[in-house]
Amino acid sequence: MTRKEAQGTARVFDPTTRAGTVLLDDGTEVAFDGPAFDAGGLRLLRIGQRVKMSVDDGRVVALTLVTLPLPE
């Protein structure tokens, strides 16, 4: 497994499914699912918020605000 951290800006968020997308600084759009959102401990995400993600083998496994720590 290859785990890395990435940062970007929330582009789309659906509070019902807790899924959405993040626009990375290089312009790449990355999708995340409800379990990845839940793993980061957030309750809400606004479009335009800066976030950081834990990415494992190309899949977002946790997402949180840049000012908060990612879960281990």
GROMACS elastic network, one bead per residue, 0.5 to 0.9 nm:
[ bonds ]
;  ai    aj funct       b0    kb
    1    56     6  0.64849   500
    1    57     6  0.59879   500
    2    55     6  0.79865   500
    2    56     6  0.54977   500
    2    57     6  0.54027   500
    2    58     6  0.83452   500
    3    54     6  0.67344   500
    3    55     6  0.55249   500
    3    57     6  0.66502   500
    3    58     6  0.85586   500
    4    53     6  0.82297   500
    4    54     6  0.58044   500
    4    55     6  0.53083   500
    4    56     6  0.65574   500
    4    57     6  0.87118   500
    5    52     6  0.68413   500
    5    53     6  0.55649   500
    5    55     6  0.60528   500
    5    56     6  0.88670   500
    6    24     6  0.76541   500
    6    51     6  0.84672   500
    6    52     6  0.55409   500
    6    53     6  0.52507   500
    6    54     6  0.66278   500
    6    55     6  0.72421   500
    7    22     6  0.85579   500
    7    23     6  0.86060   500
    7    24     6  0.62241   500
    7    25     6  0.72083   500
    7    50     6  0.72376   500
    7    51     6  0.56711   500
    7    53     6  0.61973   500
    7    66     6  0.75136   500
    8    11     6  0.89986   500
    8    22     6  0.59411   500
    8    23     6  0.53704   500
    8    25     6  0.56153   500
    8    26     6  0.88212   500
    8    49     6  0.84403   500
    8    50     6  0.57689   500
    8    51     6  0.55621   500
    8    52     6  0.63918   500
    8    53     6  0.82582   500
    9    21     6  0.86912   500
    9    22     6  0.54089   500
    9    23     6  0.52059   500
    9    24     6  0.64631   500
    9    25     6  0.77705   500
    9    47     6  0.76079   500
    9    48     6  0.54573   500
    9    49     6  0.55449   500
    9    51     6  0.59047   500
    9    52     6  0.85077   500
   10    13     6  0.72977   500
   10    20     6  0.78892   500
   10    21     6  0.63118   500
   10    23     6  0.63379   500
   10    24     6  0.88602   500
   10    45     6  0.75391   500
   10    46     6  0.69515   500
   10    47     6  0.50462   500
   10    48     6  0.50955   500
   10    49     6  0.54233   500
   10    50     6  0.64159   500
   10    51     6  0.67638   500
   11    20     6  0.74102   500
   11    21     6  0.55394   500
   11    22     6  0.51650   500
   11    23     6  0.59872   500
   11    29     6  0.83270   500
   11    46     6  0.85268   500
   11    47     6  0.53798   500
   11    48     6  0.62718   500
   11    49     6  0.83925   500
   12    19     6  0.81517   500
   12    21     6  0.50634   500
   12    22     6  0.69943   500
   12    46     6  0.84134   500
   12    47     6  0.62248   500
   12    48     6  0.88317   500
   13    16     6  0.89617   500
   13    17     6  0.85877   500
   13    18     6  0.66828   500
   13    19     6  0.58591   500
   13    21     6  0.66729   500
   13    22     6  0.88450   500
   13    44     6  0.88526   500
   13    45     6  0.67547   500
   13    46     6  0.72916   500
   13    47     6  0.69611   500
   14    17     6  0.57077   500
   14    18     6  0.53407   500
   14    19     6  0.56239   500
   14    20     6  0.60748   500
   14    45     6  0.88657   500
   15    19     6  0.73248   500
   15    20     6  0.88589   500
   15    43     6  0.88179   500
   15    44     6  0.70987   500
   15    45     6  0.80105   500
   16    19     6  0.80877   500
   17    20     6  0.84870   500
   17    33     6  0.78108   500
   17    34     6  0.59790   500
   18    32     6  0.86251   500
   18    33     6  0.66169   500
   18    35     6  0.80026   500
   18    36     6  0.87309   500
   18    37     6  0.63270   500
   18    38     6  0.78036   500
   18    43     6  0.89795   500
   18    44     6  0.84139   500
   18    45     6  0.88541   500
   19    31     6  0.76217   500
   19    32     6  0.56080   500
   19    35     6  0.83630   500
   19    36     6  0.82156   500
   19    37     6  0.69957   500
   20    30     6  0.85134   500
   20    31     6  0.57928   500
   20    32     6  0.55467   500
   20    33     6  0.66304   500
   20    34     6  0.83221   500
   20    37     6  0.88897   500
   21    29     6  0.64177   500
   21    30     6  0.53691   500
   21    32     6  0.58933   500
   21    33     6  0.86807   500
   22    28     6  0.82362   500
   22    29     6  0.56415   500
   22    30     6  0.52108   500
   22    31     6  0.63843   500
   22    32     6  0.77632   500
   22    50     6  0.89952   500
   22    51     6  0.80220   500
   23    26     6  0.80001   500
   23    27     6  0.59182   500
   23    28     6  0.57345   500
   23    30     6  0.63727   500
   23    31     6  0.89296   500
   24    27     6  0.53311   500
   24    28     6  0.52358   500
   24    29     6  0.61762   500
   24    30     6  0.72795   500
   25    28     6  0.73571   500
   26    29     6  0.89767   500
   30    59     6  0.88057   500
   30    60     6  0.80904   500
   31    59     6  0.83665   500
   31    60     6  0.74427   500
   32    35     6  0.83201   500
   32    36     6  0.61937   500
   32    37     6  0.71481   500
   32    59     6  0.77151   500
   32    60     6  0.56512   500
   32    61     6  0.77716   500
   32    62     6  0.83807   500
   32    63     6  0.80749   500
   33    36     6  0.54493   500
   33    37     6  0.64554   500
   33    38     6  0.88276   500
   33    60     6  0.78114   500
   33    61     6  0.83905   500
   34    37     6  0.50779   500
   34    38     6  0.61074   500
   34    39     6  0.85896   500
   35    38     6  0.50004   500
   35    39     6  0.60659   500
   35    40     6  0.88739   500
   35    61     6  0.74254   500
   35    62     6  0.77664   500
   36    39     6  0.51497   500
   36    40     6  0.67753   500
   36    53     6  0.88132   500
   36    54     6  0.88369   500
   36    60     6  0.62280   500
   36    63     6  0.60141   500
   37    40     6  0.55753   500
   37    41     6  0.72196   500
   37    42     6  0.68109   500
   37    43     6  0.85028   500
   37    60     6  0.89597   500
   37    61     6  0.79971   500
   37    62     6  0.59925   500
   37    63     6  0.53990   500
   37    64     6  0.74093   500
   38    41     6  0.55244   500
   38    42     6  0.65286   500
   38    43     6  0.78464   500
   38    62     6  0.74973   500
   38    63     6  0.80012   500
   39    42     6  0.80431   500
   39    61     6  0.72566   500
   39    62     6  0.51375   500
   39    63     6  0.69820   500
   39    64     6  0.84362   500
   39    70     6  0.86323   500
   39    71     6  0.71609   500
   40    53     6  0.85359   500
   40    61     6  0.86439   500
   40    62     6  0.51018   500
   40    65     6  0.84073   500
   40    68     6  0.88901   500
   40    69     6  0.84499   500
   40    70     6  0.63073   500
   40    71     6  0.64262   500
   41    62     6  0.87820   500
   41    63     6  0.82119   500
   41    64     6  0.70294   500
   41    70     6  0.88782   500
   41    71     6  0.84820   500
   42    45     6  0.73703   500
   42    63     6  0.81519   500
   42    64     6  0.64326   500
   42    65     6  0.81188   500
   45    48     6  0.88347   500
   45    49     6  0.71353   500
   45    64     6  0.89337   500
   45    65     6  0.87533   500
   46    49     6  0.57456   500
   47    50     6  0.88987   500
   49    65     6  0.75541   500
   49    66     6  0.89358   500
   50    64     6  0.87656   500
   50    65     6  0.61558   500
   50    66     6  0.60814   500
   50    67     6  0.88815   500
   51    63     6  0.67947   500
   51    64     6  0.55484   500
   51    67     6  0.83044   500
   52    62     6  0.84621   500
   52    63     6  0.58816   500
   52    64     6  0.56499   500
   52    65     6  0.59199   500
   52    66     6  0.52256   500
   52    67     6  0.87480   500
   52    68     6  0.87188   500
   52    69     6  0.89483   500
   52    70     6  0.78276   500
   53    60     6  0.64743   500
   53    61     6  0.74573   500
   53    62     6  0.55915   500
   53    64     6  0.64923   500
   53    65     6  0.85611   500
   53    66     6  0.87211   500
   53    70     6  0.74588   500
   54    59     6  0.84232   500
   54    60     6  0.58744   500
   54    61     6  0.57305   500
   54    62     6  0.51450   500
   54    63     6  0.64874   500
   54    64     6  0.89259   500
   54    70     6  0.71417   500
   54    71     6  0.85676   500
   55    58     6  0.58598   500
   55    59     6  0.53230   500
   55    61     6  0.57693   500
   55    62     6  0.73221   500
   55    63     6  0.89654   500
   56    59     6  0.52791   500
   56    60     6  0.63643   500
   56    61     6  0.64838   500
   57    60     6  0.84817   500
   60    63     6  0.73077   500
   62    70     6  0.70330   500
   62    71     6  0.73065   500
   63    70     6  0.71911   500
   63    71     6  0.89452   500
   64    67     6  0.82066   500
   64    68     6  0.64792   500
   64    69     6  0.74660   500
   64    70     6  0.64707   500
   64    71     6  0.89650   500
   65    68     6  0.54445   500
   65    69     6  0.80041   500
   65    70     6  0.86050   500
   66    69     6  0.75832   500
   66    70     6  0.88059   500
   69    72     6  0.89277   500
